[in-house]
Amino acid sequence: DAGVTQSPTHLIKTRGQQVTLRCSPKSGHDTVSWYQQALGQGPQFIFQYYEEEERQRGNFPDRFSGHQFPNYSSELNVNALLLGDSALYLCASSSIAGGRGNEQFFGPGTRLTVL
Amino acid sequence: AQSVTQLDSQVPVFEEAPVELRCNYSSSVSVYLFWYVQYPNQGLQLLLKYLSGSTLVESINGFEAEFNKSQTSFHLRKPSVHISDTAEYFCAVSASGNEKLTFGTGTRLTIIP
């Protein structure tokens, strides 16, 4: 089992650009959540996708959008990048079918630097 | 709304000494509680979780945490720490395991040889 995988590992962009991050969930999982972890902070929930729809959303602007594909993989898109978007972006997967106690498994993250 | 407070941002401990990392939470509904560990330049790994039942939960590497509903706490303890325990520890709450996790700001555990 490969676990949760994310790509790319690192990314450098300039202000105003757009970026796409990718996540493949753990085998058997159908739900993907995205978190932003700024330096020295705890992860902040961005949104969650299930059955190709956004199921929950945190307090992030519309510049942050996502998508889930039929194979359960997911993308996080950020438009009009700001310096403050520099962070580690974490993807987590879980299984709705597994019940309420089913935990989320995290990937290694994508380190985004905005210059 | 839910919130998590980790009272200590940094905790230095001598090797083989005991440690307690504190976590308090606030929620208007019943919650599930988690401790995650993050080693340098890595993602988060689940250390242990409380869903229901026994209030004392244990991990495979010697950590334990006790859910205290009256004090809304979920402190993490280990009786004897090792150099390999050096990491950032995050407490988190969720209305269910599948829903959004609300994290604390983390506690950096440093083991002194």
HADDOCK unambig.tbl for C-alpha pairs under 7 A between the chains (distance, minus, plus):
assign (segid A and resid 41 and name CA) (segid B and resid 105 and name CA) 5.14 0.50 0.50
assign (segid A and resid 41 and name CA) (segid B and resid 106 and name CA) 6.89 0.50 0.50
assign (segid A and resid 42 and name CA) (segid B and resid 103 and name CA) 5.73 0.50 0.50
assign (segid A and resid 42 and name CA) (segid B and resid 104 and name CA) 5.75 0.50 0.50
assign (segid A and resid 42 and name CA) (segid B and resid 105 and name CA) 4.42 0.50 0.50
assign (segid A and resid 42 and name CA) (segid B and resid 106 and name CA) 5.90 0.50 0.50
assign (segid A and resid 43 and name CA) (segid B and resid 103 and name CA) 6.22 0.50 0.50
assign (segid A and resid 45 and name CA) (segid B and resid 100 and name CA) 6.42 0.50 0.50
assign (segid A and resid 45 and name CA) (segid B and resid 101 and name CA) 6.84 0.50 0.50
assign (segid A and resid 94 and name CA) (segid B and resid 98 and name CA) 6.23 0.50 0.50
assign (segid A and resid 96 and name CA) (segid B and resid 98 and name CA) 6.36 0.50 0.50
assign (segid A and resid 100 and name CA) (segid B and resid 96 and name CA) 5.00 0.50 0.50
assign (segid A and resid 100 and name CA) (segid B and resid 97 and name CA) 5.39 0.50 0.50
assign (segid A and resid 100 and name CA) (segid B and resid 98 and name CA) 6.16 0.50 0.50
assign (segid A and resid 101 and name CA) (segid B and resid 51 and name CA) 6.44 0.50 0.50
assign (segid A and resid 101 and name CA) (segid B and resid 96 and name CA) 5.91 0.50 0.50
assign (segid A and resid 101 and name CA) (segid B and resid 97 and name CA) 4.52 0.50 0.50
assign (segid A and resid 102 and name CA) (segid B and resid 97 and name CA) 4.87 0.50 0.50
assign (segid A and resid 102 and name CA) (segid B and resid 98 and name CA) 6.01 0.50 0.50
assign (segid A and resid 103 and name CA) (segid B and resid 97 and name CA) 4.79 0.50 0.50
assign (segid A and resid 103 and name CA) (segid B and resid 98 and name CA) 6.31 0.50 0.50
assign (segid A and resid 104 and name CA) (segid B and resid 97 and name CA) 6.77 0.50 0.50
assign (segid A and resid 104 and name CA) (segid B and resid 98 and name CA) 6.63 0.50 0.50
assign (segid A and resid 106 and name CA) (segid B and resid 43 and name CA) 6.30 0.50 0.50
assign (segid A and resid 106 and name CA) (segid B and resid 44 and name CA) 5.72 0.50 0.50
assign (segid A and resid 106 and name CA) (segid B and resid 45 and name CA) 6.80 0.50 0.50
assign (segid A and resid 107 and name CA) (segid B and resid 43 and name CA) 5.78 0.50 0.50
assign (segid A and resid 108 and name CA) (segid B and resid 42 and name CA) 5.36 0.50 0.50
assign (segid A and resid 108 and name CA) (segid B and resid 43 and name CA) 4.08 0.50 0.50
assign (segid A and resid 109 and name CA) (segid B and resid 43 and name CA) 5.84 0.50 0.50
